Amino acid sequence: QFFTEVKNNVYAKDSVEVCVVTFGDTADCLLDFDNIDRQTTPSLTAYGNTPMDDAVNMALDKLEKRKREYQDNGVSYYQPWMVLMTDGQPTQDISGSSSRTTEMINNRKLTIFPIGIGQGADMNELARFSPDRDPLRLNGLKFESFFEWLSQSVERVSQSIPGDKIDLDLKGIKGWAEL
């Protein structure tokens, strides 16, 4: 849904790059950063343990590498977003990655959207990743509504200038999040 929405958006498709890191038994990078037009939508399946610390650190390392590439080439970029979705509890200590995301958020270098899926998601652990945004629980399996909201939010940002402050339409979360 997200890939389709963004690829069909004249503003967002040229400015959105996606990296997908999964964490079911191991942390794996399914898609490394590239323009969304050159990427194929990955197939995702929930399974196994939840090595969230490894996955978040892997995603942050890839993000730092991509930002360095932009900086080395004099390319301006938007503040990156991380969508952290889980249906469970971390099976390892998340102190390292959660303090890393908190520091980046406090320094205005990252925006994070922690999303719990189902009743098994540990919302207290997800909350550790963001000092200023409470985690939200997906309402049922309304992935489509979430990704529609996310793509609309990306469109708003892609129509701005890097560095501008953008207010997201938080009313739109009522369709996909339990409030």
MODELLER restraints for C-alpha pairs under 7 A, 6 or more apart:
rsr = mdl.restraints
at = mdl.atoms
rsr.add(forms.Gaussian(group=physical.xy_distance, feature=features.Distance(at['CA:1:A'], at['CA:144:A']), mean=6.11, stdev=0.5))
rsr.add(forms.Gaussian(group=physical.xy_distance, feature=features.Distance(at['CA:1:A'], at['CA:147:A']), mean=6.05, stdev=0.5))
rsr.add(forms.Gaussian(group=physical.xy_distance, feature=features.Distance(at['CA:2:A'], at['CA:147:A']), mean=4.93, stdev=0.5))
rsr.add(forms.Gaussian(group=physical.xy_distance, feature=features.Distance(at['CA:2:A'], at['CA:148:A']), mean=6.49, stdev=0.5))
rsr.add(forms.Gaussian(group=physical.xy_distance, feature=features.Distance(at['CA:2:A'], at['CA:151:A']), mean=5.94, stdev=0.5))
rsr.add(forms.Gaussian(group=physical.xy_distance, feature=features.Distance(at['CA:3:A'], at['CA:41:A']), mean=6.52, stdev=0.5))
rsr.add(forms.Gaussian(group=physical.xy_distance, feature=features.Distance(at['CA:5:A'], at['CA:151:A']), mean=6.13, stdev=0.5))
rsr.add(forms.Gaussian(group=physical.xy_distance, feature=features.Distance(at['CA:6:A'], at['CA:12:A']), mean=5.77, stdev=0.5))
rsr.add(forms.Gaussian(group=physical.xy_distance, feature=features.Distance(at['CA:6:A'], at['CA:13:A']), mean=5.42, stdev=0.5))
rsr.add(forms.Gaussian(group=physical.xy_distance, feature=features.Distance(at['CA:6:A'], at['CA:151:A']), mean=5.93, stdev=0.5))
rsr.add(forms.Gaussian(group=physical.xy_distance, feature=features.Distance(at['CA:7:A'], at['CA:13:A']), mean=4.97, stdev=0.5))
rsr.add(forms.Gaussian(group=physical.xy_distance, feature=features.Distance(at['CA:7:A'], at['CA:36:A']), mean=6.87, stdev=0.5))
rsr.add(forms.Gaussian(group=physical.xy_distance, feature=features.Distance(at['CA:7:A'], at['CA:37:A']), mean=6.16, stdev=0.5))
rsr.add(forms.Gaussian(group=physical.xy_distance, feature=features.Distance(at['CA:11:A'], at['CA:155:A']), mean=6.33, stdev=0.5))
rsr.add(forms.Gaussian(group=physical.xy_distance, feature=features.Distance(at['CA:11:A'], at['CA:158:A']), mean=5.99, stdev=0.5))
rsr.add(forms.Gaussian(group=physical.xy_distance, feature=features.Distance(at['CA:11:A'], at['CA:159:A']), mean=6.30, stdev=0.5))
rsr.add(forms.Gaussian(group=physical.xy_distance, feature=features.Distance(at['CA:12:A'], at['CA:154:A']), mean=6.56, stdev=0.5))
rsr.add(forms.Gaussian(group=physical.xy_distance, feature=features.Distance(at['CA:12:A'], at['CA:155:A']), mean=5.16, stdev=0.5))
rsr.add(forms.Gaussian(group=physical.xy_distance, feature=features.Distance(at['CA:12:A'], at['CA:158:A']), mean=5.32, stdev=0.5))
rsr.add(forms.Gaussian(group=physical.xy_distance, feature=features.Distance(at['CA:13:A'], at['CA:36:A']), mean=6.55, stdev=0.5))
rsr.add(forms.Gaussian(group=physical.xy_distance, feature=features.Distance(at['CA:13:A'], at['CA:37:A']), mean=6.59, stdev=0.5))
rsr.add(forms.Gaussian(group=physical.xy_distance, feature=features.Distance(at['CA:15:A'], at['CA:158:A']), mean=6.32, stdev=0.5))
rsr.add(forms.Gaussian(group=physical.xy_distance, feature=features.Distance(at['CA:16:A'], at['CA:35:A']), mean=5.97, stdev=0.5))
rsr.add(forms.Gaussian(group=physical.xy_distance, feature=features.Distance(at['CA:16:A'], at['CA:36:A']), mean=6.00, stdev=0.5))
rsr.add(forms.Gaussian(group=physical.xy_distance, feature=features.Distance(at['CA:17:A'], at['CA:33:A']), mean=5.67, stdev=0.5))
rsr.add(forms.Gaussian(group=physical.xy_distance, feature=features.Distance(at['CA:17:A'], at['CA:34:A']), mean=5.03, stdev=0.5))
rsr.add(forms.Gaussian(group=physical.xy_distance, feature=features.Distance(at['CA:17:A'], at['CA:35:A']), mean=4.43, stdev=0.5))
rsr.add(forms.Gaussian(group=physical.xy_distance, feature=features.Distance(at['CA:17:A'], at['CA:36:A']), mean=5.32, stdev=0.5))
rsr.add(forms.Gaussian(group=physical.xy_distance, feature=features.Distance(at['CA:18:A'], at['CA:33:A']), mean=5.18, stdev=0.5))
rsr.add(forms.Gaussian(group=physical.xy_distance, feature=features.Distance(at['CA:18:A'], at['CA:34:A']), mean=6.17, stdev=0.5))
rsr.add(forms.Gaussian(group=physical.xy_distance, feature=features.Distance(at['CA:18:A'], at['CA:35:A']), mean=6.89, stdev=0.5))
rsr.add(forms.Gaussian(group=physical.xy_distance, feature=features.Distance(at['CA:18:A'], at['CA:36:A']), mean=6.19, stdev=0.5))
rsr.add(forms.Gaussian(group=physical.xy_distance, feature=features.Distance(at['CA:19:A'], at['CA:31:A']), mean=5.06, stdev=0.5))
rsr.add(forms.Gaussian(group=physical.xy_distance, feature=features.Distance(at['CA:19:A'], at['CA:32:A']), mean=4.62, stdev=0.5))
rsr.add(forms.Gaussian(group=physical.xy_distance, feature=features.Distance(at['CA:19:A'], at['CA:33:A']), mean=4.64, stdev=0.5))
rsr.add(forms.Gaussian(group=physical.xy_distance, feature=features.Distance(at['CA:20:A'], at['CA:29:A']), mean=5.87, stdev=0.5))
rsr.add(forms.Gaussian(group=physical.xy_distance, feature=features.Distance(at['CA:20:A'], at['CA:30:A']), mean=5.47, stdev=0.5))
rsr.add(forms.Gaussian(group=physical.xy_distance, feature=features.Distance(at['CA:20:A'], at['CA:31:A']), mean=4.94, stdev=0.5))
rsr.add(forms.Gaussian(group=physical.xy_distance, feature=features.Distance(at['CA:20:A'], at['CA:32:A']), mean=6.65, stdev=0.5))
rsr.add(forms.Gaussian(group=physical.xy_distance, feature=features.Distance(at['CA:21:A'], at['CA:27:A']), mean=6.69, stdev=0.5))
rsr.add(forms.Gaussian(group=physical.xy_distance, feature=features.Distance(at['CA:21:A'], at['CA:28:A']), mean=5.47, stdev=0.5))
rsr.add(forms.Gaussian(group=physical.xy_distance, feature=features.Distance(at['CA:21:A'], at['CA:29:A']), mean=4.31, stdev=0.5))
rsr.add(forms.Gaussian(group=physical.xy_distance, feature=features.Distance(at['CA:21:A'], at['CA:30:A']), mean=5.86, stdev=0.5))
rsr.add(forms.Gaussian(group=physical.xy_distance, feature=features.Distance(at['CA:21:A'], at['CA:55:A']), mean=6.28, stdev=0.5))
rsr.add(forms.Gaussian(group=physical.xy_distance, feature=features.Distance(at['CA:21:A'], at['CA:59:A']), mean=6.28, stdev=0.5))
rsr.add(forms.Gaussian(group=physical.xy_distance, feature=features.Distance(at['CA:22:A'], at['CA:28:A']), mean=5.31, stdev=0.5))
rsr.add(forms.Gaussian(group=physical.xy_distance, feature=features.Distance(at['CA:22:A'], at['CA:29:A']), mean=6.42, stdev=0.5))
rsr.add(forms.Gaussian(group=physical.xy_distance, feature=features.Distance(at['CA:22:A'], at['CA:55:A']), mean=6.62, stdev=0.5))
rsr.add(forms.Gaussian(group=physical.xy_distance, feature=features.Distance(at['CA:23:A'], at['CA:50:A']), mean=5.76, stdev=0.5))
rsr.add(forms.Gaussian(group=physical.xy_distance, feature=features.Distance(at['CA:23:A'], at['CA:51:A']), mean=5.71, stdev=0.5))
rsr.add(forms.Gaussian(group=physical.xy_distance, feature=features.Distance(at['CA:23:A'], at['CA:52:A']), mean=6.28, stdev=0.5))
rsr.add(forms.Gaussian(group=physical.xy_distance, feature=features.Distance(at['CA:23:A'], at['CA:55:A']), mean=5.84, stdev=0.5))
rsr.add(forms.Gaussian(group=physical.xy_distance, feature=features.Distance(at['CA:24:A'], at['CA:46:A']), mean=6.58, stdev=0.5))
rsr.add(forms.Gaussian(group=physical.xy_distance, feature=features.Distance(at['CA:24:A'], at['CA:47:A']), mean=5.25, stdev=0.5))
rsr.add(forms.Gaussian(group=physical.xy_distance, feature=features.Distance(at['CA:24:A'], at['CA:48:A']), mean=4.91, stdev=0.5))
rsr.add(forms.Gaussian(group=physical.xy_distance, feature=features.Distance(at['CA:24:A'], at['CA:49:A']), mean=5.39, stdev=0.5))
rsr.add(forms.Gaussian(group=physical.xy_distance, feature=features.Distance(at['CA:24:A'], at['CA:50:A']), mean=5.55, stdev=0.5))
rsr.add(forms.Gaussian(group=physical.xy_distance, feature=features.Distance(at['CA:25:A'], at['CA:48:A']), mean=4.92, stdev=0.5))
rsr.add(forms.Gaussian(group=physical.xy_distance, feature=features.Distance(at['CA:25:A'], at['CA:49:A']), mean=4.47, stdev=0.5))
rsr.add(forms.Gaussian(group=physical.xy_distance, feature=features.Distance(at['CA:25:A'], at['CA:50:A']), mean=6.11, stdev=0.5))
rsr.add(forms.Gaussian(group=physical.xy_distance, feature=features.Distance(at['CA:25:A'], at['CA:51:A']), mean=6.51, stdev=0.5))
rsr.add(forms.Gaussian(group=physical.xy_distance, feature=features.Distance(at['CA:26:A'], at['CA:51:A']), mean=6.25, stdev=0.5))
rsr.add(forms.Gaussian(group=physical.xy_distance, feature=features.Distance(at['CA:27:A'], at['CA:51:A']), mean=6.51, stdev=0.5))
rsr.add(forms.Gaussian(group=physical.xy_distance, feature=features.Distance(at['CA:27:A'], at['CA:54:A']), mean=5.96, stdev=0.5))
rsr.add(forms.Gaussian(group=physical.xy_distance, feature=features.Distance(at['CA:27:A'], at['CA:55:A']), mean=4.80, stdev=0.5))
rsr.add(forms.Gaussian(group=physical.xy_distance, feature=features.Distance(at['CA:49:A'], at['CA:91:A']), mean=6.23, stdev=0.5))
rsr.add(forms.Gaussian(group=physical.xy_distance, feature=features.Distance(at['CA:50:A'], at['CA:88:A']), mean=6.97, stdev=0.5))
rsr.add(forms.Gaussian(group=physical.xy_distance, feature=features.Distance(at['CA:50:A'], at['CA:89:A']), mean=6.51, stdev=0.5))
rsr.add(forms.Gaussian(group=physical.xy_distance, feature=features.Distance(at['CA:50:A'], at['CA:90:A']), mean=4.95, stdev=0.5))
rsr.add(forms.Gaussian(group=physical.xy_distance, feature=features.Distance(at['CA:50:A'], at['CA:91:A']), mean=5.11, stdev=0.5))
rsr.add(forms.Gaussian(group=physical.xy_distance, feature=features.Distance(at['CA:51:A'], at['CA:90:A']), mean=5.91, stdev=0.5))
rsr.add(forms.Gaussian(group=physical.xy_distance, feature=features.Distance(at['CA:51:A'], at['CA:91:A']), mean=5.54, stdev=0.5))
rsr.add(forms.Gaussian(group=physical.xy_distance, feature=features.Distance(at['CA:51:A'], at['CA:92:A']), mean=5.88, stdev=0.5))
rsr.add(forms.Gaussian(group=physical.xy_distance, feature=features.Distance(at['CA:52:A'], at['CA:90:A']), mean=5.44, stdev=0.5))
rsr.add(forms.Gaussian(group=physical.xy_distance, feature=features.Distance(at['CA:52:A'], at['CA:94:A']), mean=6.85, stdev=0.5))
rsr.add(forms.Gaussian(group=physical.xy_distance, feature=features.Distance(at['CA:53:A'], at['CA:92:A']), mean=6.65, stdev=0.5))
rsr.add(forms.Gaussian(group=physical.xy_distance, feature=features.Distance(at['CA:53:A'], at['CA:93:A']), mean=6.71, stdev=0.5))
rsr.add(forms.Gaussian(group=physical.xy_distance, feature=features.Distance(at['CA:53:A'], at['CA:94:A']), mean=4.78, stdev=0.5))
rsr.add(forms.Gaussian(group=physical.xy_distance, feature=features.Distance(at['CA:53:A'], at['CA:97:A']), mean=5.44, stdev=0.5))
rsr.add(forms.Gaussian(group=physical.xy_distance, feature=features.Distance(at['CA:56:A'], at['CA:97:A']), mean=6.01, stdev=0.5))
rsr.add(forms.Gaussian(group=physical.xy_distance, feature=features.Distance(at['CA:57:A'], at['CA:97:A']), mean=5.58, stdev=0.5))
rsr.add(forms.Gaussian(group=physical.xy_distance, feature=features.Distance(at['CA:70:A'], at['CA:76:A']), mean=6.83, stdev=0.5))
rsr.add(forms.Gaussian(group=physical.xy_distance, feature=features.Distance(at['CA:76:A'], at['CA:162:A']), mean=6.73, stdev=0.5))
rsr.add(forms.Gaussian(group=physical.xy_distance, feature=features.Distance(at['CA:77:A'], at['CA:162:A']), mean=5.74, stdev=0.5))
rsr.add(forms.Gaussian(group=physical.xy_distance, feature=features.Distance(at['CA:78:A'], at['CA:162:A']), mean=4.76, stdev=0.5))
rsr.add(forms.Gaussian(group=physical.xy_distance, feature=features.Distance(at['CA:78:A'], at['CA:163:A']), mean=6.55, stdev=0.5))
rsr.add(forms.Gaussian(group=physical.xy_distance, feature=features.Distance(at['CA:79:A'], at['CA:109:A']), mean=5.92, stdev=0.5))
rsr.add(forms.Gaussian(group=physical.xy_distance, feature=features.Distance(at['CA:79:A'], at['CA:110:A']), mean=5.85, stdev=0.5))
rsr.add(forms.Gaussian(group=physical.xy_distance, feature=features.Distance(at['CA:80:A'], at['CA:110:A']), mean=5.25, stdev=0.5))
rsr.add(forms.Gaussian(group=physical.xy_distance, feature=features.Distance(at['CA:80:A'], at['CA:111:A']), mean=6.28, stdev=0.5))
rsr.add(forms.Gaussian(group=physical.xy_distance, feature=features.Distance(at['CA:81:A'], at['CA:110:A']), mean=5.84, stdev=0.5))
rsr.add(forms.Gaussian(group=physical.xy_distance, feature=features.Distance(at['CA:81:A'], at['CA:111:A']), mean=4.69, stdev=0.5))
rsr.add(forms.Gaussian(group=physical.xy_distance, feature=features.Distance(at['CA:81:A'], at['CA:112:A']), mean=5.57, stdev=0.5))
rsr.add(forms.Gaussian(group=physical.xy_distance, feature=features.Distance(at['CA:82:A'], at['CA:111:A']), mean=6.27, stdev=0.5))
rsr.add(forms.Gaussian(group=physical.xy_distance, feature=features.Distance(at['CA:82:A'], at['CA:112:A']), mean=4.66, stdev=0.5))
rsr.add(forms.Gaussian(group=physical.xy_distance, feature=features.Distance(at['CA:82:A'], at['CA:113:A']), mean=6.17, stdev=0.5))
rsr.add(forms.Gaussian(group=physical.xy_distance, feature=features.Distance(at['CA:83:A'], at['CA:112:A']), mean=5.89, stdev=0.5))
rsr.add(forms.Gaussian(group=physical.xy_distance, feature=features.Distance(at['CA:83:A'], at['CA:113:A']), mean=4.77, stdev=0.5))
rsr.add(forms.Gaussian(group=physical.xy_distance, feature=features.Distance(at['CA:83:A'], at['CA:114:A']), mean=6.09, stdev=0.5))
rsr.add(forms.Gaussian(group=physical.xy_distance, feature=features.Distance(at['CA:84:A'], at['CA:113:A']), mean=6.06, stdev=0.5))
rsr.add(forms.Gaussian(group=physical.xy_distance, feature=features.Distance(at['CA:84:A'], at['CA:114:A']), mean=4.76, stdev=0.5))
rsr.add(forms.Gaussian(group=physical.xy_distance, feature=features.Distance(at['CA:84:A'], at['CA:115:A']), mean=5.96, stdev=0.5))
rsr.add(forms.Gaussian(group=physical.xy_distance, feature=features.Distance(at['CA:85:A'], at['CA:114:A']), mean=6.11, stdev=0.5))
rsr.add(forms.Gaussian(group=physical.xy_distance, feature=features.Distance(at['CA:85:A'], at['CA:115:A']), mean=4.69, stdev=0.5))
rsr.add(forms.Gaussian(group=physical.xy_distance, feature=features.Distance(at['CA:85:A'], at['CA:116:A']), mean=5.81, stdev=0.5))
rsr.add(forms.Gaussian(group=physical.xy_distance, feature=features.Distance(at['CA:85:A'], at['CA:117:A']), mean=6.95, stdev=0.5))
rsr.add(forms.Gaussian(group=physical.xy_distance, feature=features.Distance(at['CA:86:A'], at['CA:115:A']), mean=6.66, stdev=0.5))
rsr.add(forms.Gaussian(group=physical.xy_distance, feature=features.Distance(at['CA:86:A'], at['CA:116:A']), mean=5.33, stdev=0.5))
rsr.add(forms.Gaussian(group=physical.xy_distance, feature=features.Distance(at['CA:86:A'], at['CA:117:A']), mean=5.83, stdev=0.5))
rsr.add(forms.Gaussian(group=physical.xy_distance, feature=features.Distance(at['CA:86:A'], at['CA:121:A']), mean=6.15, stdev=0.5))
rsr.add(forms.Gaussian(group=physical.xy_distance, feature=features.Distance(at['CA:87:A'], at['CA:116:A']), mean=5.89, stdev=0.5))
rsr.add(forms.Gaussian(group=physical.xy_distance, feature=features.Distance(at['CA:87:A'], at['CA:117:A']), mean=4.53, stdev=0.5))
rsr.add(forms.Gaussian(group=physical.xy_distance, feature=features.Distance(at['CA:87:A'], at['CA:118:A']), mean=5.86, stdev=0.5))
rsr.add(forms.Gaussian(group=physical.xy_distance, feature=features.Distance(at['CA:87:A'], at['CA:120:A']), mean=5.80, stdev=0.5))
rsr.add(forms.Gaussian(group=physical.xy_distance, feature=features.Distance(at['CA:87:A'], at['CA:121:A']), mean=4.56, stdev=0.5))
rsr.add(forms.Gaussian(group=physical.xy_distance, feature=features.Distance(at['CA:88:A'], at['CA:120:A']), mean=5.02, stdev=0.5))
rsr.add(forms.Gaussian(group=physical.xy_distance, feature=features.Distance(at['CA:88:A'], at['CA:121:A']), mean=4.13, stdev=0.5))
rsr.add(forms.Gaussian(group=physical.xy_distance, feature=features.Distance(at['CA:88:A'], at['CA:122:A']), mean=6.07, stdev=0.5))
rsr.add(forms.Gaussian(group=physical.xy_distance, feature=features.Distance(at['CA:89:A'], at['CA:121:A']), mean=5.88, stdev=0.5))
rsr.add(forms.Gaussian(group=physical.xy_distance, feature=features.Distance(at['CA:89:A'], at['CA:122:A']), mean=5.20, stdev=0.5))
rsr.add(forms.Gaussian(group=physical.xy_distance, feature=features.Distance(at['CA:98:A'], at['CA:128:A']), mean=5.81, stdev=0.5))
rsr.add(forms.Gaussian(group=physical.xy_distance, feature=features.Distance(at['CA:98:A'], at['CA:129:A']), mean=4.51, stdev=0.5))
rsr.add(forms.Gaussian(group=physical.xy_distance, feature=features.Distance(at['CA:101:A'], at['CA:129:A']), mean=5.88, stdev=0.5))
rsr.add(forms.Gaussian(group=physical.xy_distance, feature=features.Distance(at['CA:101:A'], at['CA:130:A']), mean=6.95, stdev=0.5))
rsr.add(forms.Gaussian(group=physical.xy_distance, feature=features.Distance(at['CA:102:A'], at['CA:129:A']), mean=6.03, stdev=0.5))
rsr.add(forms.Gaussian(group=physical.xy_distance, feature=features.Distance(at['CA:102:A'], at['CA:130:A']), mean=5.67, stdev=0.5))
rsr.add(forms.Gaussian(group=physical.xy_distance, feature=features.Distance(at['CA:102:A'], at['CA:131:A']), mean=6.05, stdev=0.5))
rsr.add(forms.Gaussian(group=physical.xy_distance, feature=features.Distance(at['CA:104:A'], at['CA:110:A']), mean=5.52, stdev=0.5))
rsr.add(forms.Gaussian(group=physical.xy_distance, feature=features.Distance(at['CA:105:A'], at['CA:111:A']), mean=6.12, stdev=0.5))
rsr.add(forms.Gaussian(group=physical.xy_distance, feature=features.Distance(at['CA:112:A'], at['CA:130:A']), mean=6.68, stdev=0.5))
rsr.add(forms.Gaussian(group=physical.xy_distance, feature=features.Distance(at['CA:113:A'], at['CA:135:A']), mean=6.90, stdev=0.5))
rsr.add(forms.Gaussian(group=physical.xy_distance, feature=features.Distance(at['CA:114:A'], at['CA:126:A']), mean=5.94, stdev=0.5))
rsr.add(forms.Gaussian(group=physical.xy_distance, feature=features.Distance(at['CA:114:A'], at['CA:135:A']), mean=4.72, stdev=0.5))
rsr.add(forms.Gaussian(group=physical.xy_distance, feature=features.Distance(at['CA:114:A'], at['CA:136:A']), mean=6.55, stdev=0.5))
rsr.add(forms.Gaussian(group=physical.xy_distance, feature=features.Distance(at['CA:115:A'], at['CA:135:A']), mean=5.58, stdev=0.5))
rsr.add(forms.Gaussian(group=physical.xy_distance, feature=features.Distance(at['CA:115:A'], at['CA:136:A']), mean=5.07, stdev=0.5))
rsr.add(forms.Gaussian(group=physical.xy_distance, feature=features.Distance(at['CA:115:A'], at['CA:137:A']), mean=5.58, stdev=0.5))
rsr.add(forms.Gaussian(group=physical.xy_distance, feature=features.Distance(at['CA:115:A'], at['CA:138:A']), mean=6.55, stdev=0.5))
rsr.add(forms.Gaussian(group=physical.xy_distance, feature=features.Distance(at['CA:116:A'], at['CA:123:A']), mean=6.46, stdev=0.5))
rsr.add(forms.Gaussian(group=physical.xy_distance, feature=features.Distance(at['CA:116:A'], at['CA:136:A']), mean=6.14, stdev=0.5))
rsr.add(forms.Gaussian(group=physical.xy_distance, feature=features.Distance(at['CA:116:A'], at['CA:137:A']), mean=4.46, stdev=0.5))
rsr.add(forms.Gaussian(group=physical.xy_distance, feature=features.Distance(at['CA:116:A'], at['CA:138:A']), mean=6.02, stdev=0.5))
rsr.add(forms.Gaussian(group=physical.xy_distance, feature=features.Distance(at['CA:117:A'], at['CA:137:A']), mean=5.88, stdev=0.5))
rsr.add(forms.Gaussian(group=physical.xy_distance, feature=features.Distance(at['CA:117:A'], at['CA:138:A']), mean=5.30, stdev=0.5))
rsr.add(forms.Gaussian(group=physical.xy_distance, feature=features.Distance(at['CA:118:A'], at['CA:140:A']), mean=6.84, stdev=0.5))
rsr.add(forms.Gaussian(group=physical.xy_distance, feature=features.Distance(at['CA:123:A'], at['CA:135:A']), mean=6.41, stdev=0.5))
rsr.add(forms.Gaussian(group=physical.xy_distance, feature=features.Distance(at['CA:126:A'], at['CA:135:A']), mean=6.17, stdev=0.5))
rsr.add(forms.Gaussian(group=physical.xy_distance, feature=features.Distance(at['CA:127:A'], at['CA:134:A']), mean=5.89, stdev=0.5))
rsr.add(forms.Gaussian(group=physical.xy_distance, feature=features.Distance(at['CA:127:A'], at['CA:135:A']), mean=5.61, stdev=0.5))
rsr.add(forms.Gaussian(group=physical.xy_distance, feature=features.Distance(at['CA:136:A'], at['CA:177:A']), mean=6.09, stdev=0.5))
rsr.add(forms.Gaussian(group=physical.xy_distance, feature=features.Distance(at['CA:136:A'], at['CA:178:A']), mean=6.79, stdev=0.5))
rsr.add(forms.Gaussian(group=physical.xy_distance, feature=features.Distance(at['CA:137:A'], at['CA:177:A']), mean=5.59, stdev=0.5))
rsr.add(forms.Gaussian(group=physical.xy_distance, feature=features.Distance(at['CA:137:A'], at['CA:178:A']), mean=5.56, stdev=0.5))
rsr.add(forms.Gaussian(group=physical.xy_distance, feature=features.Distance(at['CA:138:A'], at['CA:176:A']), mean=5.85, stdev=0.5))
rsr.add(forms.Gaussian(group=physical.xy_distance, feature=features.Distance(at['CA:138:A'], at['CA:177:A']), mean=4.66, stdev=0.5))
rsr.add(forms.Gaussian(group=physical.xy_distance, feature=features.Distance(at['CA:138:A'], at['CA:178:A']), mean=6.16, stdev=0.5))
rsr.add(forms.Gaussian(group=physical.xy_distance, feature=features.Distance(at['CA:139:A'], at['CA:176:A']), mean=5.21, stdev=0.5))
rsr.add(forms.Gaussian(group=physical.xy_distance, feature=features.Distance(at['CA:139:A'], at['CA:177:A']), mean=4.72, stdev=0.5))
rsr.add(forms.Gaussian(group=physical.xy_distance, feature=features.Distance(at['CA:139:A'], at['CA:178:A']), mean=5.00, stdev=0.5))
rsr.add(forms.Gaussian(group=physical.xy_distance, feature=features.Distance(at['CA:142:A'], at['CA:176:A']), mean=5.44, stdev=0.5))
rsr.add(forms.Gaussian(group=physical.xy_distance, feature=features.Distance(at['CA:145:A'], at['CA:175:A']), mean=6.29, stdev=0.5))
rsr.add(forms.Gaussian(group=physical.xy_distance, feature=features.Distance(at['CA:145:A'], at['CA:176:A']), mean=5.35, stdev=0.5))
rsr.add(forms.Gaussian(group=physical.xy_distance, feature=features.Distance(at['CA:146:A'], at['CA:176:A']), mean=5.33, stdev=0.5))
rsr.add(forms.Gaussian(group=physical.xy_distance, feature=features.Distance(at['CA:149:A'], at['CA:172:A']), mean=6.30, stdev=0.5))
rsr.add(forms.Gaussian(group=physical.xy_distance, feature=features.Distance(at['CA:153:A'], at['CA:168:A']), mean=6.12, stdev=0.5))
rsr.add(forms.Gaussian(group=physical.xy_distance, feature=features.Distance(at['CA:157:A'], at['CA:166:A']), mean=6.53, stdev=0.5))
